[in-house]
Amino acid sequence: MYSIVVKNSLIKIVQADITDLDTDVIVNAANAQLILGGGVAGAIRRTGGSTIQEECNKIGGTFVGGAVITTGGNLKAKFVIHAVGPRMGEGDEDSKLTNAVLNSLKLMDEHELKTVAFPAISTGIFGYPIDRCAKIMIFSVKKYLAGETQIREVVFCLYSTSDYEVFNRELNLN
């Protein structure tokens, strides 16, 4: 595990199943319809239970780059932020990923939540390159934490060893 401090907050990289983490919030790499299908979303649905999908259905969806919050159901995390990242090839992917991260962090502050775990948003079936994802997500989080926030810990939770190593390298570079 590698970590750095930005102002009053800790950023750390872990290799784990995000649904096992005991943070205030875990972030779901969501689609715009908020359907909990495969990948991270499927793991959240299986572990967290049907309540999370029911809450998503009531919300109805959000835009690419947007984020919404639900309870965590049966997860250790109290809440799930559903952040919609871009699909590769749709255009303006980097700014959409940046917005998904920043909108998630803004929701954290609005709800006075202190700890969050992010997956590598859009790198699964959405086809976003892992190295670009790491660069944008880490830069966006560091910039946000340098401002006024009550967030105390941001965890980048990667499932595979190769993704974990990419995020570790990127955090070390910056």
Protein Blocks (a to p, Z undefined) as FASTA:
>chain_A
ZZddehjaccddddddfklpccfbdcddddfkopafehjllmmmmmnommlmmmmmmnop
acehiacdddekjafblbdcddddddehiapklmmmmmmmmmmmmmmmmnopabdcddde
hklmnopafklmmmmmmmmmmmmmmmccfbfbdcdddfbfklmmmmmmmmmmZZ
